[in-house]
């Protein structure tokens, strides 16, 4: 394992497969993300405008670098149907050395 410096894991949820696929493909095509995992349908419970809501959603796990975080946020907000999309950046402390090298190569423009 190698300590990471600039690597970020960005999380967002989407209401359907089509939206998730569009975001995932666009993020990778534009080299904003090296990889996006689109997880199967899950149930999300949350407060919205004072009411408890329950909806089916899909989770995107986006692997990128902190230097690309603003671009990722702009793209997600542009294509996201939610008024308030989930955007959570997590900083991993370490990654497999070969995976980290691959990630960096994918993001080079």
PEHULIN-V145547 format. One record per pair of residues at least 12 apart in sequence whose ideal C-beta (glycine too) atoms are under 10 Angstrom apart, sorted by sequence separation. I is the first residue (numbers start at 1). GAP is how many residues later the second one is. If there is no record, write none. Layout:
# PEHULIN-V145547
{{I GAP} {I GAP}}
This chain:
# PEHULIN-V145547
{{24 12} {43 12} {44 12} {73 12} {23 13} {24 13} {25 13} {42 13} {43 13} {44 13} {24 14} {42 14} {43 14} {44 14} {62 14} {73 14} {21 15} {23 15} {41 15} {42 15} {44 15} {72 15} {20 16} {41 16} {42 16} {60 16} {73 16} {10 17} {20 17} {21 17} {41 17} {42 17} {72 17} {20 18} {39 18} {40 18} {41 18} {69 18} {19 19} {20 19} {39 19} {40 19} {38 20} {39 20} {69 20} {17 21} {38 21} {39 21} {10 22} {37 22} {38 22} {39 22} {10 23} {17 23} {37 23} {38 23} {66 23} {12 24} {14 24} {17 24} {36 24} {37 24} {38 24} {8 25} {16 25} {36 25} {37 25} {57 25} {62 25} {64 25} {66 25} {10 26} {13 26} {35 26} {36 26} {37 26} {60 26} {7 27} {33 27} {35 27} {36 27} {59 27} {62 27} {9 28} {33 28} {34 28} {35 28} {36 28} {13 29} {15 29} {33 29} {34 29} {35 29} {57 29} {61 29} {63 29} {32 30} {33 30} {34 30} {13 31} {33 31} {34 31} {32 32} {33 32} {63 32} {13 33} {27 33} {31 33} {32 33} {28 34} {34 34} {48 34} {27 35} {28 35} {33 35} {48 35} {24 36} {27 36} {28 36} {32 36} {36 36} {48 36} {63 36} {20 37} {21 37} {23 37} {24 37} {27 37} {31 37} {32 37} {63 37} {19 38} {20 38} {24 38} {30 38} {32 38} {33 38} {46 38} {65 38} {19 39} {20 39} {21 39} {23 39} {32 39} {33 39} {63 39} {64 39} {65 39} {68 39} {15 40} {16 40} {20 40} {31 40} {32 40} {46 40} {63 40} {67 40} {15 41} {16 41} {17 41} {19 41} {27 41} {30 41} {32 41} {68 41} {13 42} {15 42} {16 42} {30 42} {32 42} {33 42} {44 42} {64 42} {65 42} {14 43} {15 43} {32 43} {63 43} {64 43} {13 44} {14 44} {27 44} {32 44} {63 44} {12 45} {13 45} {14 45} {27 45} {30 45} {12 46} {13 46} {14 46} {12 47} {13 47} {11 48} {12 48} {27 48} {11 49} {12 49} {23 49} {26 49} {27 49} {10 50} {11 50} {12 50} {26 50} {10 51} {11 51} {9 52} {10 52} {23 52} {26 52} {27 52} {9 53} {10 53} {23 53} {26 53} {8 54} {9 54} {10 54} {8 55} {9 55} {23 55} {7 56} {8 56} {10 56} {23 56} {7 57} {8 57} {22 57} {23 57} {6 58} {7 58} {8 58} {10 58} {22 58} {6 59} {7 59} {8 59} {10 59} {5 60} {6 60} {8 60} {12 60} {19 60} {4 61} {5 61} {6 61} {8 61} {12 61} {19 61} {4 62} {6 62} {10 62} {14 62} {19 62} {23 62} {6 63} {10 63} {19 63} {8 64} {12 64} {35 64} {12 65} {14 65} {15 65} {16 65} {34 65} {10 66} {14 66} {15 66} {34 66} {13 67} {14 67} {15 67} {35 67} {12 68} {14 68} {34 68} {35 68} {13 69} {34 69} {12 70} {33 70} {34 70} {14 71} {34 71} {35 71} {13 72} {14 72} {34 72} {12 73} {13 73} {33 73} {34 73} {12 74} {13 74} {33 74} {34 74} {11 75} {12 75} {13 75} {31 75} {32 75} {10 76} {11 76} {12 76} {31 76} {10 77} {11 77} {31 77} {32 77} {10 78} {11 78} {28 78} {31 78} {9 79} {10 79} {11 79} {30 79} {9 80} {10 80} {8 81} {9 81} {8 82} {9 82} {7 83} {8 83} {9 83} {7 84} {8 84} {6 85} {7 85} {5 86} {7 86} {9 86} {4 87} {7 87} {4 88} {7 88} {3 89} {4 89} {3 90} {4 90} {1 91} {3 91} {4 91} {1 92} {2 92} {3 92} {7 92} {1 93} {2 93} {7 93} {1 94} {2 94} {3 94} {6 94} {1 95} {2 95} {5 95} {1 96} {2 96} {4 96} {7 96} {2 97} {3 97} {6 97} {7 97} {1 98} {2 98} {6 98} {1 99} {2 99} {4 99} {7 100} {6 101}}
